[in-house]
Structure formats: structure tokens, C-alpha cells
Amino acid sequence: MSRRRGSLEATAKEVDRIVELDREACLPLWREIFGMQAPKRLSVEFMRRALAHEVQARAFDPMAKRTRRVLKAAVSDPDGRLTGQLSPGARLLREWNGRTHEVEVLPDGYLWKDRRFRSLSAVAREITGARWSGPRFFGAPGRR
């Protein structure tokens, strides 16, 4: 129990430190944690949230073996796509022009800002004002 408490306290301190970082301080931490450069247009607020989430997830919620297998398969996929469908209840996040947009997958469409859409592309069009492939805009799994 004390080991868990120590881990909780250390993780809480690390998260508290992360939420105070500026963009320049987030960049090396992003490389260390995610093993890659941070996308150039990612806001510092989003970076802080992602870093804090990852620190907590690694400390308290180790990935299931099945999830690791799926991720490894996705990395080895030459197209870089995950196969399959989005399950109802799934949530898609996309930052666009400094705002984070959240879309919920429904059995018969998508929900964004309390409005229903038949396709992800329609949601992407509402957000951007331009024609986008919805799955590409949100980074959703594609079919082979």
C-alpha cells in the first residue's frame, strides 16, 4: 500500500510540474515520453494534457496485452492505418485552430456540439469550412 501511495505522490508531483511547463520545456519531455517530435502546431495546453495523461496512464493503468498487439500491428502496417470500424460510444478528438473538437460515435452517425451528422466528413466540413476526408481529419481507423 505504501508503495502505491509513494507512486501516487510522485505521479501527482510530476503532473503538477507538467501543467506549469511552457512549450519549449514540453518539447524534450514529449520526445522522451512519446519517442517522437511533437507536431509543430500542437498547442501548449494540449501538449500539457497529453503529457500529464500519459504519465498517469503509465503509472497506474498499464496497457493490456491485446492493446499492445494492436498498436504494434498498426506501426508495422505499411499504410499506417488501423483496420476496423469505430465502435458506438468512441470519442474522437481533433485540435483545429487552437480549439479541441470532440465527436462521439453513434450507432447511426456522429454527434458534435449536440448536433447529429451522418458522416465524419460532414463534421470535418463544419469545423474547417472545407471539404476534408472525415476519417483522415480525425485520424480514424481506415478500412483495407
N, C-alpha and C positions, 0 to 999 in steps of 0.2 A: 504494500500500500504506500509506504513512504517513497519507494522508487517511482511509482506513478505520480505522486504528489510533486516530487522533485522535477519530474519530466513536465508536469503541468506548469509549474512555476517557471521553468526555463523557457518553455514554449511561449508562455504569456509575455515574458520579458522580450523575447525575440520579436514577437508580433508588435509589441509596444514600440520597439526600436524601428521596425519596418514602417509603421504608419507615420513616422516623423521624417523619413528619408526624402530627399529631393530626387529629381530624375537622374542626375549624374551619379548619385550614390546607389540608385536602384539598378543601374545598368550592369555593374560587375556581379551583383547579387543575382540578377536574372540569369546571367551566363552560368554562374556556379550552380544554381538550382535547376534550371531547365536545360542546360547544356547547349545553349544557342544564343545568338544575339537577340535582343528584344526588337520587335518590329518598330520601325522608325516613327510611326505616327501614333503609337500607343500612348495614351495619357498617363501622367504620373499617378493619378488616382487609381486607374485600372491596374497599373503595374503593382502598386502597393497592395491592392486587394488580392490579386493573383498570387503574389509572393507570400502574403500572410496566410492565404488559404492553403497553399502548397506546404508551407512549414507545418501548419496544424495537421494537414492530412497525413504527412509523412510521420508525424509524431504519434498520432492516435488512430489512424484508420488505414493500415497497410492494405495495398491493393490485393484483391482476390486473384488467385492464380489464373482464373479464366480471363479476367480483365487484362492481365499482363500478356497472356497469349494473344488476345485480340489486338492489343496495341503493337506487339512485336510483328504480327502478321501485317498490320497496316503500314508499318515502317518498311517492311520488305516488299510491299506491293509497288511495282514499278510506276503505277499511276498515282500512288499516294492516296488512294481512296479506300474508305471502309465500305464494305458491302452491306446490304440490308436496308431495311426500312426504319423510319423513325417511329418509335412507339408512342401511342397517345399518352399524354402526361409529360413527355420530354419537353425540356425548355432549351431554346436556342438563344444565345447571347451574341450581339454584334455591336461593336462600337462604331459609330459613324458621326463625323464632325463633332467630336467631343462629347457625344451623348451615347449612353448604353441603351440598346433596344433589346427587349426580351419578348420572345414569341413562344407561345405554348402550342404544342402539337395536340390537335384534337382528333378523334376518330374519323371525322369527315372534313378536316381542314386545319386552319391555324387561327390563333387568337392573338391579336396585337392591339394594345390600348383599348381593350374591351370591344374590339370590332373583329368580326369573323371574316376570314379570307379563304378562298378555295385553293389557292396555291401560295407557295413561298415566294414565287416571283412577283405576285401581286403585292405582297408585303414589302419586298425589296423595292418595288417601284414606288410605293407610298413613302418609304423612308428617304429614298435618294432622288426621286423625281425623274429617274432614268430607267431604261429597260436593262434589267440585270437577270441573270440566272439566279433564282432564289436559292437553290441548294449551294451554288458556288458562293454567293454573297454571304450566306450564313455558315459556310464550311460544313454543310450537312453531308452525311454519308451518301455516296452515289451508288448507282447500280452498275453492274458489269454488263 
